[in-house]
Amino acid sequence: MIEIFRAAIENGASDVHIKSGDMVRARIHGKLVPMTEQRLSQDQVKDLALKLIPREKDRERIDELLDLDCSWGLPGLGRFRVNILRQRGSFMIVLRTIPIDVPTIEDLRLPPILKGIADLERGLILVTGVTGAGKSSTQAALVQHINKKYQKHIVTLENPIEFLHRDIKGSVTQRDVGTDTDSFMTGLRAALRQDPDVILIGEMRDKETIDTALKAAETGHVVISTLHTQNAFQTITRLLAVFPRDEQEIIRIRLAEALHAVVSQRLLPKKGGKGRVVACEVMLATGTIRECILDPARAQEIPLLIEEGRQHYGSQSFDQHLMDLVREDLADFEVAKANSNNPSDFELKMNVFGSSSTGQGQGGSGVEGEGVQQAGLADEMRNMMNGD
């Protein structure tokens, strides 16, 4: 089985699926492809699950397990985020590959403005997208940027721990929910007593965690977390919807004050089919956007404000970034169109602006040569957000 894992990693697999009665499959460049001809028995999958489970108490109750998250690593091979589940009464295992090296913002071809976001002194930063959109990698890149640049204490709460951060200029304390702390809520409350500068929360799953995360951002910490939402507008709506209606007005006020950025992302197959590339929407909480968060009647203005803020603030919509990717020959036009917010509108914009360089690279894909301009935008954004 080790050789199968090795072959999957060497072929660029993001996930490996192991199921009783089926062959081993790997998701390579977005497609689920067979890695073996032989189908696995229930006992084979159960035996592998026992080897992957790190805690003895969980191995002892293997026959009672329905779902379990953990991580597993093999020296010289890599690390995996592991989910063990039951389907049709038998075991299945899904492993997400985790690179040994922590990625940088440049490695992931993320918009350089994310460096400015990571430079903030306080506030809430949300990375959103569907499962498999690369949120964990983006979070890790933000932490890596802070860790390399600042003498700060970064506390992460993860389930399970994925990327392993070593202390560089900063100090990184990584806590596994279930092993090092009982829950995200317990770990987050404790983190506030651990002299943190930055708190990373693997996922904000409930009202109590969101409320405490807002308090942490309000009291001078940088808080980085994720939500399974598709764009900035939906993110704000989802956060408010978690709370009872009679609490939503005060939550609007708190969110308008604490939220500094929403980075929503989607993974697209690269043109030519080798690998994938990220498309990002970046919303920066400017004064006008804060007003739109406060006023439900103006919330629909947010997508347009994101597009209009590209030149001055470095924000960008999905469609703007998708147009960049097509122009840079990184994404096929039809793929970009299918992933756009409004395919017919996207096609019209490409026909009108496709040959124009106006606005290109403002939020780009980390292309060399954008750094000087983005550095100025990042400094301006930092002053704008930290000066209130």
ZASEDREN-202043 format. One record per residue: y, z, x of N, C-alpha, C in turn. Coordinates in steps of 0.001 Angstrom, whole numbers, plus 500000, padded with zeros to 6 digits. Atoms other than C-alpha are relative to their C-alpha. Example, Ala and Ser with C-alpha at 12.3 -4.5 7.8 and 13.67 -1.06 7.14 Angstrom:
498810500000500890495500507800512300501200500000500900498810499940499180498940507140513670501090500730499230
***
This chain:
498794500000500831500000500000500000501260500000500868498844499968499107502339500665502955500413498583500381499694501379499621502079497013503966500663499244498854499364500628501167503018495961500432501461500422499912498623499521499997506103498171500559500806499316501104499321500627498875506979496742503964500351498537499671499768501398500353506616493161502696501102499878498949498967500021501033508772493965499659501384500177500615498718499747499354511568495365501835500427498806500842499677501147499144511379492457504295500433498784499198499619501115500866511739490048501371501228500309499147498763499671500699514843491830500091499823500572498617500248499445501336513277493595497106500925501179499716499195498848500423515494495992495183499132501058499342500887499077500705512622497551493204498553499547500173501427500280499993508829497786493297499394500659498764500636499506501218506802498161490063498498500122500230501431499747499834503315499714490184499477500566498683500451499612501337501437499944486882498488499865499881501440500068500240497879500688485846499653498728499232500436501214500666496101497468484911500796498772500358499172501142499622498666495225486583500045499901501519499774500182498574499364493789490015501323500649500400498737499467499518502143495217492177501051498891499933498920500981500135505436493446491429501253500535500678498741499617499357508780493460493240501130499149499446498821500751500456512249492491492066500729499472501232499409500655498833513478489997494650501047499000499516498871500831500427516905488377494182500084499928498471499855499905501446516838489535490567498775499615499200501199500433500716513381488144489682498819500887500351501164499147499805510197490191489217498815499123500391501048500895499488507512488538491377498791500820500435501219499290499584503845489518492048499928500120501518500197499768498571503108491033495462498523500071500358501450499946499768499314491296495055499292499156498941500833500670501001496530489453493264499144501019499251500859498979500589494483492570492614500782500893499038499401499079500962495249494693489558499545501422500315500275498616499626495417498448490066499362500781498852500631499141500998493261501001488276500877501207499716499248498793500335494558504140486577499904501035501130500180499009498930493085506302489351500803499632501242499227500420498832494755504226492084501480500345499835498583499712500237498186504609490496500240501507499990499866498539500014497645508339489883499946500561501412500102499523498609496575508876493504501278499711500774498747500328499322499700507082494728501121500908499520498973499105500550501880509159492392499924501371500665500169498698499360500426512333493910500553500002501425499489500099498629501370511107497401501520499913500037498552500183500029504927510304496336500745501246499530499345498807500543505659513607494544500180501027501111499768499107498856507304515958497077499673501462499735500137498575500286506969519307495282498578500332499529501369499583500323503618521081495101499865500375498526500097499564501397504395522583491687499943498811499046500072501199500840504900519071490256498653499302500159501325500604499794501682517796491846498931500760499217500990499186500708499779520688490264499969499706498501499955500296501440500910519650486790500060498495499737499949501454500101500416515902487310499508499503498642500561500480501267498331515582484130500910500292498812499060499690501082501196517027482066501293499191500108498747500709499765503963514863483554500145498782499094499661501201500772505631512300481314501056499171500725498945500664499218508703511476483458500352500895501177499599499229498831509678512534486961500819499115500933499184500683498993512464511491489350499874500743501320500036499401498675512152512087493071500347498920501020499770500986498943512741510380496410498868500089501006501094500060499034510288509324499096500409499100501143499653500808498842510715508036502594498866499941500999501001500176498962508563506721505407500712499564501272499312500358498759509815506678509003499710498565500418500143501377499565510434503168510207499919499002498875500103500907501148510110501742506692501244500076499127498826499850500852512883503164504513499815501127499007500043498984501041513582505398501545499985499334498642500095500514501360512911504950497863500421501078499017499813499144501162514207506480494668498823499726499077501274500159500704511048507076492655500107500520498576500160499524501374510508507292488898498533499837499620501394500009500436507026508231487723499994500238498497499969499935501461506362507682484019498629499715499426501219500353500743503655507270481424500300498811499104499911501081500987503103504077479463498579499694499531501324500147500607500191503621477065499013501045500521500835498899499562498906506935478337499640500018501466500330500051498575498548505860481976501281499989500830498837499872499136500835506179484976500587498647500401499267501120499422503481503714486136501015500588500969499044499553498990505728504019489184501005498888500254498956500957499633509054502281489782500769500586501183499321499553498794510547502572493266501217499125500255498775500702499650514160501600494028500212500138501513499824499944498552514672500682497689501399500499500347498741499453499517517410502572499536500114499658501478499851500325498576518673501152502835500137501256500846499891498855499088518396503500505808501458500232500393498597499891499613521965502745506859500884500077498763499064499879501115524726503882504508500927498785500016499169501212500001526624500736503399501481500333500061498544499871500004530332500250503958500572499129498887499319500821500995532866498750501586499929498532500391500088501388499524532819495617503761498581499459499845501390500446500128529003495445503775499703499515498591500279500313501399528947495347499982500926498927499434499003500987500438531796492803499806500784500507498783499192499416501067533709495176497547501468499710500268498565500232499799537432494613496976500587501031500954499425499062499018539362496154499908500855501093499385499187498970500640541527498078497427499204501291499805500808498796500132538575500492497170500244500975501150499640499100498913539630501854500546501198500852499597498847499250500487542941502838498986499599501028498961500495499058501003541076504443496093499331501192500679500690498924499289538913506436498520500965500888500778499001499229499250542075507592500343500754501010499141499274499099500888543322509487497284499721501463500341500119498575499695543901513228497659499386500796498852500543499291501164542777514181494146499805499005498870500154500836501174541693512757490813498575499516499802501316500467500425538722511217489030499840498509500279500339501396499694537157507984490312498644499721499369501241500316500687534482506399488113499482498636500430500683501256499690531995503723489160499040499736498852500773500236501211530419502106486110499261498665500051500792501224500089527916499431485192498634500320499438501340499809500538524456498904483767499070500476501113501006499619499010521321500178485502499725498825500933500276501054499034520739498217488703501213499206500422498778500731499648524375497157489120500539500384501371499557499616498664524703498857492508500975501152500046499039498890500056526675501935491443499776501007501130500298499021498950524892504261493883500464499517501364499563500550498710525633501926496793501514500077500136498535499924499959529322501796495879500457501437500206499680498593499786529482505586495601499783500389501465500311499666498604527824505875499007501035499407500948498986500640499150530332503425500511501323500757499939498780499202500128533249505492499151499881501287500819500222498771499226531757508674500638500023499694501493500030500377498592531123506887503939501409499764500549498615500248499587534761505748504101500734501324500229499343498700499883536010509317503505499441500771501194500690499268498940533448510784505913500421499524501393499599500554498706534516508464508727501472500237500320498549500000499806538257508876508209500637501376499934499331498731500264538958512447507132499118501201500350500692498731499771538041516018508061499926500750498673500126499452501346536927516889504556498566500448499742501317499553500446534033518718502915499643499246498727500468500816501118532125516377500589498710500611499478501201499440500634529603517924498168499458498968499022500606500948500932527177515577496405498928500701499173501033499524500924525014516400493379499252498770499504500743501220500286522260513817492975498610500324499464501348499843500535518974513381491137499282498640499988500146499241498760517386512466493449501056499570501019499144500449498908519293512239496745499530498619500446500354501367499601519414508576497724500402499758501454499544500229498625521498507694500791500176501329500715499864498790499203521336510299503533501230499862500892498754500043499232524802510967504970499928500996501154499869499060498896525223512468508422501474500387500127498630499542499817528316514475509283500665499164501096499272500802499014530847512246511038501312500732500279498752499241499860534505513281510891500037501118498966500089498999501040533844515132507676498641500682500005501268499299500176531010517406506542499478499684498609500581500401501280528651516226503789498861500946499636501036499117500530526599518723501764499344499291498824500710500742501047523942516967499657499001500914499302500849499115500787522221518871496843499198499192498998500907500693500917519201517594494948499849500832498727500130499302501282519262518515491263498519500146499673501409499730500232515937520165490503499362500692501176500518499347498798515322521302494077501014500985500572498958499164499396518614522645495464500862500708498963499242499395501097520239523441492109499317499637498694500764500191501239518959523719488547500421498775499207499504501104500832521181521108486900501325499503500554498691500510499601524263518935487358501082501025499643498984499062500455526249521485485347500048501228500907500054498827499131525087524465487428500520499670501395499572500404498663525595522580490680501486499723500076498578500320500012529067521416489675500843501266499938499273498727500056530225524896488738499954500705501353500142499363498694528861526207492028500826499269501058499266500793499001530500523358493974501461500418500079498596499595500016533932524584492916500238501271500824499884498790499175533198527788494887499554499738501445500532500346498669532007525895498000501041499278500854498894500562499237535426524842499335499882498486500177500121501451499867535004521129498529501364499317500002498861500902500165537591518416499023499623498860499065500522501111500799535430515730497392498683500436499376501255499695500694532682516190494785499455498697499423500663501166500588530251513381493981498954500493499015500959499646501044528325513734490720499205498740499690500825501191500188525385511346490417500221499327498659499737500564501331526015510900486705500565501084499092499449499063500989528130512566484014499252499767498690500938500231501095525535513011481301500364500687498693499748499243501216527040515451478815501445500517499978498640499512500226530209517008477439500399501064501019499675498898499092530017520112479648500265499498501414499810500541498649529660518102482866501310499233500089498744500757500012532545515791481907501186500956500004498909499016500079534742518768481021500227500674501354499860499329498703534028520516484344500477499023501069499533501012499053534527517269486280501500499787499859498557500134500234537960516911484673500744501210500579499361498793499445538784520509485619500065499918501522500022500130498543537747519804489208501069499020500477498970500983499636540002516728489322501399500562499776498697499421500322542851518671487711500425501056501019499681498911499076542624521433490319500067499540501449499701500486498664543153519162493305498848499429500787501143500590499311539736517712494123499882498517499665500434501353500327538579514118494354498606500111499395501301499983500670535695513676491905499550498554499810500567501344500116533498510563492112498738500099499151501196499950500833530944509872489389499748498634499370500379501274500621529245507154487349499800500160498498500345500105501424528813506079483742499328498651499780500647501272500332526635503399482177500858499250498976499109500787500852529559501439480746500324498689500707499870501344499453530416497779481216501388499676500535498643500278499526534188497911481798500870501240499832499111498839500011537181500221482082500337500444498574499654499665501385538153500046478409498856500749499326501164499340500592534619500956477309499773501375500616500159498714499318534564503761479898500883501065499367499070499048500619537625505445478416499536500358498590500485499776501364536268505014474889498781500912499990501233499206499936532881506467475875500292501458500359499665498627499604534406509514477577500576500783498833499389499327501155536476510323474510498974500275498902500969499883501087533547509770472126499016501141500203500914498888499718531499512493473843500497501291499338499401498769500523533907515115472476500203499906498491499712499989501437534352516189468824501400499453499728498734500644500346537212514458467031501194500944500159498868499077499918539342517605466947500367500363501443499701499738498592539180517840470772500513498761500729499733501238499293539891514208471560501456499831500431498595500139499625543684514460471616500285500694501332499768499295498737543673517079474389499232499333501137500761500708498972540972515137476239500753498749500444499161501158499635543233512054476126501065500408501021498953499520499099545976514073477794499410500310501371500633499636498733543628515448480443499507498764500754500521501223499369542036512049481093501144499165500567498844500763499517545432510359481400500557500593501281499486499340498795546420512923484026499019499937501163500996499847498929543141513126485964499413498683500491500669501249499630541737509574485927500893499178500918499228500811499061542851507501488924499471498577500137500540501357499855540487504524488994498649499884499311501318500352500526537562502860487237499583498697500675500560501192499356535441500399489210498738499640499234501163500453500761533065498500486930499403498791500709500590501078499215530564496146488486498753499398499367501188500740500417527874493545487818499461499267501225500615500743498903525401491963490224499603498611499519500318501393500314525080488172490196499118499425501100500725500704498936522570485975492012500961499131500798499159500842499161524227484298494965499679498527499783500230501436500082524650480557494891498947499621501030501105500338499115521485479108496385498802500912499803501129499149500368519347481998495091499586501042501005500373499027498982519229484115498258500933501206499946499204498787500073520487487613497535500881500042498767499093499829501136523045488903495078501379500418500498498628499682499653526787489438495087500603500796498849499422499138501020528842492037493246501299499410499475498731500345500648531588491191490761500582501296499446499380498715500349534074494008490111501208499830499100498735499763500680536664494978487574500553501295500587499379498808499428539098497462489115501220500361499167498851499487500746541425499490486900500613501159500773499258498914499374544058501638488584500884500649498943499273499284501051545688504323486456501495500020500307498549500088499857549288503147486634500669500777498864499282499290501053551974504785484530499805499371498640500159500683501280551631502142481822498599500190499450501370499805500475547858502471481651499801501438499539500083498614500469548209506251481386500587500120498588499415499994501349550461505659478372499023499420498980500977500620500906547757503430476849498824500934499734501061499022500223545158506168477340500473501055499004499437498988500893547459508623475554500157499500498570499702500571501318548194506271472658498862499082499558501133500829500442545089504951470806500431498610499528499528501292500509547193502161469287500250499003501124499717500888498870547877500773472783498787499775500902501174500070499128544365501077474198499556498562500255500433501391499852543659497377473601500825499236501038499180500664498984546419496528476097499410500119501407500501499697498655544380497865479030499424498783500718500536501163499272542400494667479848501084499060500520498920500883499568545605492605480004500802500633501138499264499312498938547368495242482115499244499967501326500815500102498785544467495153484579500239498655500675499764501336499443544933491393485025501419499875500554498609500138499582548717491621485252500325500854501230499729499115498865548521494411487848499407499539501310500684500444498796546621492333490367500951499775501177499090500354498921549559491044492385500683501233500586499203498861499536551432494353492565499153501198500416500779498785499745548731497052492463498638499740500638501329500281499465545513495294493503498887500200498995501033499936501036543702495753490187499475498592499747500525501330500318541542492898488906499016500100498846500974500086501078539520491851485887498722499348500515501234500685499632535941490614485977500240498507500161499805501441499963537096487092485221500767499563501240499254500341498786539597487106488083499092500025501220500902499923498858536930488229490533498929498905499944500994501063500142534371485776489147500575498655500427499349501238499554536852482963489692500064499948501520499992499943498539537215484099493308498627499649500565501352500223499489533453484098493784499589498535499882500290501427500155533166480560492433500763499201501048499191500731499016536027479356494649499489500199501422500527499716498665534438481041497675498585499467500190501331500605499964531160479237496871498903501055500138500994498926499984529345482574496517499218500081498703500658499956501303528470482185492839500095498640499327500015501250500759527497479222490710500912500139498772499057499954501115530044478333488025499324500460498708500664499668501256527527478578485162499573501475499972500371498583499918526293481982486361501238500883499794498755499242500148529874483256486658500488499956498555499568500162501391530721481893483235499178500881499069500878499192500847527688483615481668500287501488500131499714498589499761528780486936483203501442500382499699498592499719500285532432486642482203500142500711498659499757499306501267533972488656479375500140499029498843499796501021501032534900485497477462499697498639500623500407501232499309532946482401478638500904498799499742499157501163500294535116479817476836501369500152500652498711499744499364538311481447478109499875499870501521500235500110498560536817481654481613499967498536500437500088501425499659536005477935481614501380499348499964498647500547500098539540477117480490500834500413501210499238499530498842541051479267483243499557499301501277500496500679498810538811477675485858500499498560500042499505501384500054539867474199484704501477499929500344498557500014499775543532475149484842500342500478501406499635499365498735543562477346487940498967499815501103501102500078499053540356476406489700500381499479501357499619500564498706542035474390492435501205500689500604498801499300499520544977476775492802499606501219500795500271498795499209545073479525495389500795501193499499499160498917500511547473481619493285499147501193499604500726498773500341546186485177493155498681500131500695501312499913499392543075484358495140499988501047501097500187499012498945541813487192497251500721501319499773499309498734500211544013489901495749499021501139499821501008498967500133540945491804494762498730499547500609501109500810499520538553489385496476498694500687500231501346499525499781535148490053497866499846500578501386500075499453498664535973491704501138500102498915501051499921501107499072536724488354502789500957500313501130499163499749498828538166488531506293501362499362499795498660500544500132541943488048506333500776500603498856499299499372501115542721489994503177500476501394500359499804498587499705542885493345504936501437500424500117498607499595499789546559493378505935500719500147498676499327499956501300547772492563502438499472501173499164500577498936500799545331495001500828500411501366500527499577498718499450546361497778503219501342500409499414498711499710500603549909497505501895499864500424498554500230499637501389548669497613498307499391501389499902500655498699500026546480500610499101501003501112500258498989498985499695549378502531500645500925500221498811499108499884501159551594501761497662499314500734498864500745499358501071548876502805495232499836501494500273500184498592499653548252506037497121501276500800499762498716499334500227551935506938497056500270500174498504499764499972501444552117506086493347499182501094499319500898499081500697549143508244492397500095501425500505499932498653499452549667511186494737501403500603499907498613499530499978553409511452494224500440500665498721499561499403501260553392512814490703499958501512500034
***
